[in-house]
Amino acid sequence: MKIAAIQMVSAPDLATNLATASRLMDQAVADGAQLVSLPEYFVQIGWHETDKFQIAEEFGQGPMQEMLASKARQHGIWVAGGSIPIKTQDAAKVTNTALLFNSQGEVVARYDKMHLFSYQDGTRHLDEGRTMVAGTEIVTAETPFGRIGMSICYDLRFPELYRAMGEVDLILVPSAFTVPTGSAHWQVLLSARAIENQCYVLAAAQGGTHASGRQTYGHSMLIDPWGEVVSVLPEGEGVVMGEMDRQRLKFVRHNLQALRHRRL
């Protein structure tokens, strides 16, 4: 089965981003993708942290969710909707939410980002906790591609989250890594998650310089259960495509039975 990660350099304008995402999804499907994943914040990287409040939707309705469902139905594919802001009871905070749509355009899984990113280096201070509510639920989904584990960006640094999922065949990591953290840790962490869980990892990322001046690391990639990079796109918008080989999955798990040898 072919699966794809979309890489974007999202703008402040929602309509522009939805059009770009739609076009890149069409491109991925034309190349044979049966599952397409979008990056974190694909709908908007704004001028200010609070810009997301202007586009936040109620769960189950709104143009962002409608577009994702429509593309899934149109092409008969599974769509992992990167992340979108979903309203909460607190008007000053949203959840950073990843939705998984089946080929009928139905939401089969919702994951709210559990680990909220914070970073400071003396010149800037990022803190998602100022505008977001952290999720509390570990989420997996049974699909034609096997059992999928859902996560978002900063979650990647917390291996206990993935262990708690149990055995999964594919981990999704839609992201918007900063350049300093991405250049130092991105591929190492993705490979580690693939190796220790003996599964595929599909990471759709933001990759470039945004209107606000924010720079994201890119390097969207697909990694196989042995930790090998199947496909990667360093920067700029585009599609990362690769085969999710169930025989490769079985081969790795049979030859090195690390999942069976766990003691804790």
C-alpha positions in Angstrom: 0.0 0.0 0.0 1.3 3.4 -0.9 1.1 6.1 1.8 2.0 9.8 1.5 3.0 12.7 3.6 2.3 16.2 2.5 4.8 19.0 3.2 3.6 22.6 3.3 4.8 26.1 4.2 1.5 27.2 5.6 0.4 30.8 5.3 -1.8 33.0 7.7 -4.8 32.7 5.3 -7.0 29.7 5.8 -8.4 29.6 2.2 -4.9 29.6 0.7 -3.8 26.7 2.9 -6.9 24.6 2.2 -6.4 25.1 -1.6 -2.7 24.1 -1.3 -3.5 21.1 0.8 -6.2 20.0 -1.7 -3.9 20.4 -4.6 -1.1 18.4 -3.0 -3.5 15.7 -1.9 -4.7 15.3 -5.5 -1.1 15.0 -6.5 -0.4 12.3 -4.0 -3.5 10.3 -5.1 -2.5 10.7 -8.7 0.8 9.0 -7.7 -1.1 6.1 -6.1 -1.4 7.1 -2.4 -4.2 5.3 -0.5 -3.5 7.1 2.8 -2.5 10.8 2.8 -1.2 12.7 5.9 -1.1 16.5 6.3 1.3 18.4 8.6 0.6 20.0 11.9 -1.0 23.5 11.6 -1.6 22.9 7.9 -4.6 25.2 8.1 -2.6 28.2 9.4 0.7 29.4 10.7 -0.3 32.9 11.5 1.3 36.2 12.5 0.4 35.7 16.2 -0.3 32.7 18.5 -3.9 33.9 18.9 -4.7 33.9 15.2 -5.9 30.3 15.5 -9.0 31.4 17.5 -10.4 33.1 14.4 -10.5 29.8 12.4 -11.2 27.3 15.3 -14.1 25.0 14.6 -16.6 23.0 16.7 -15.8 19.4 16.4 -17.8 17.8 13.6 -18.4 20.9 11.5 -16.7 23.7 9.6 -14.8 24.2 6.4 -11.5 22.6 7.6 -13.2 19.3 8.5 -15.5 19.4 5.5 -12.5 19.8 3.2 -10.8 16.7 4.7 -13.9 14.6 4.6 -14.7 15.7 1.0 -11.2 14.7 -0.2 -11.4 11.3 1.5 -14.8 10.7 -0.2 -13.7 12.1 -3.6 -10.7 9.9 -3.9 -11.8 6.9 -1.8 -8.7 7.3 0.4 -7.9 7.6 4.1 -6.9 11.1 5.2 -5.0 12.0 8.3 -5.8 15.7 8.8 -2.5 17.0 10.2 -3.8 19.1 13.0 -6.5 21.8 13.3 -7.7 24.0 16.1 -10.9 22.8 17.8 -12.9 25.0 20.2 -13.0 24.2 23.9 -15.2 25.5 26.8 -12.4 28.0 27.4 -12.8 30.8 24.7 -9.1 31.6 25.2 -7.8 28.1 24.4 -8.3 25.4 21.7 -7.1 21.8 21.3 -4.5 20.9 18.7 -6.5 18.1 17.1 -5.6 15.4 14.6 -8.5 13.7 12.8 -8.4 10.4 10.9 -11.0 10.0 8.1 -11.9 6.8 6.4 -12.5 6.5 2.7 -16.2 7.4 3.2 -15.2 10.7 4.8 -16.1 9.6 8.3 -14.0 10.5 11.3 -12.8 7.2 12.8 -10.3 8.7 15.3 -9.7 12.0 17.1 -6.4 12.8 18.9 -5.8 15.9 20.9 -2.1 16.7 21.3 -1.0 15.6 24.7 2.4 17.2 25.1 2.4 20.9 24.5 5.6 22.4 23.2 7.6 25.0 25.0 11.0 26.4 23.9 13.2 29.3 24.7 16.7 30.2 23.6 17.3 33.7 24.8 15.8 35.4 21.8 12.3 33.8 21.6 9.9 31.9 23.8 7.3 29.6 22.4 4.7 28.1 24.7 1.7 26.2 23.3 0.2 26.0 26.8 -0.8 29.7 26.6 -3.4 29.0 23.9 -4.0 25.3 24.0 -5.6 22.6 26.2 -3.6 19.4 26.4 -5.2 16.1 25.4 -5.4 13.2 27.8 -6.3 10.2 25.7 -4.0 7.8 23.8 -5.5 7.1 20.4 -5.1 4.2 18.0 -7.3 3.1 15.0 -7.8 -0.1 13.2 -7.5 0.5 9.4 -6.8 -1.4 6.2 -3.1 -0.3 6.7 -3.0 -2.0 10.1 -3.2 -0.5 13.5 -2.4 3.2 13.4 -1.0 5.2 16.4 -1.7 8.9 16.4 0.6 11.6 17.7 1.6 15.2 17.0 5.0 16.9 16.8 6.4 17.4 20.3 4.8 14.0 21.3 7.7 12.5 19.4 10.0 13.1 22.4 8.0 11.0 24.8 8.5 7.3 23.9 6.2 6.2 26.7 3.3 7.5 24.7 4.0 5.1 21.9 4.7 2.1 24.2 1.3 2.7 25.8 -0.3 2.3 22.4 0.5 -1.4 22.3 1.6 -3.0 19.0 1.0 -0.6 16.1 1.9 -1.0 12.4 2.1 2.7 11.5 2.7 5.8 13.6 1.6 9.2 12.3 3.6 12.3 13.4 2.3 15.5 11.7 4.7 18.2 12.8 6.0 21.8 12.6 9.5 21.3 14.2 11.6 24.4 14.6 14.9 24.5 12.7 17.2 24.3 15.8 15.3 21.3 17.3 14.7 19.7 13.9 18.3 19.8 12.7 19.5 18.3 16.0 16.8 15.7 16.8 14.1 15.2 14.1 15.4 12.2 12.2 17.0 10.6 15.2 13.8 10.6 17.1 11.7 9.4 14.2 14.1 6.5 13.5 14.1 5.6 17.2 10.3 5.4 17.3 10.3 3.2 14.2 13.0 0.9 15.5 11.8 0.5 19.1 8.2 -0.1 18.0 9.1 -2.1 14.9 6.7 -0.2 12.7 6.5 2.4 9.9 6.5 6.1 10.9 5.0 8.7 8.5 5.9 12.3 9.4 4.3 15.1 7.5 6.0 18.4 8.3 6.0 22.1 7.8 9.1 23.0 5.8 10.2 26.5 5.1 10.0 30.2 6.0 6.5 31.4 6.8 5.0 34.9 6.4 5.5 35.6 10.1 9.2 34.9 9.7 8.9 31.6 11.6 11.2 28.9 10.1 10.2 25.2 10.2 12.6 22.3 9.6 10.7 20.2 7.0 12.2 16.9 6.1 8.9 15.1 5.9 9.7 11.4 5.7 8.6 7.8 5.7 10.7 5.4 7.8 10.4 1.6 7.8 10.5 -0.7 10.8 14.3 -1.2 10.5 14.8 2.5 10.9 15.6 3.1 7.2 14.4 6.3 5.5 12.2 5.2 2.6 11.5 8.8 1.3 12.3 12.3 2.4 11.7 15.9 1.3 14.1 18.4 2.9 12.2 21.6 2.4 9.4 23.4 0.5 6.0 22.1 -0.4 5.5 18.7 -1.9 4.7 15.0 -1.4 6.7 12.3 0.2 5.6 8.9 -1.1 6.5 5.3 -0.1 5.3 1.8 0.1 4.0 0.4 3.4 5.1 -3.2 3.0 3.3 -5.6 5.3 5.9 -8.4 4.5 8.7 -6.0 5.5 6.9 -5.5 8.8 6.5 -9.2 9.4 10.1 -9.9 8.4 11.6 -7.4 10.9 9.4 -8.5 13.8 10.1 -12.2 13.1 13.9 -11.8 12.8 14.3 -9.6 15.9 11.5 -10.3 18.3 12.0 -7.2 20.5 8.3 -6.6 21.0 7.9 -10.1 22.5 11.0 -9.7 24.7 9.8 -6.6 26.6 9.9 -7.0 30.4 8.4 -3.7 31.6 
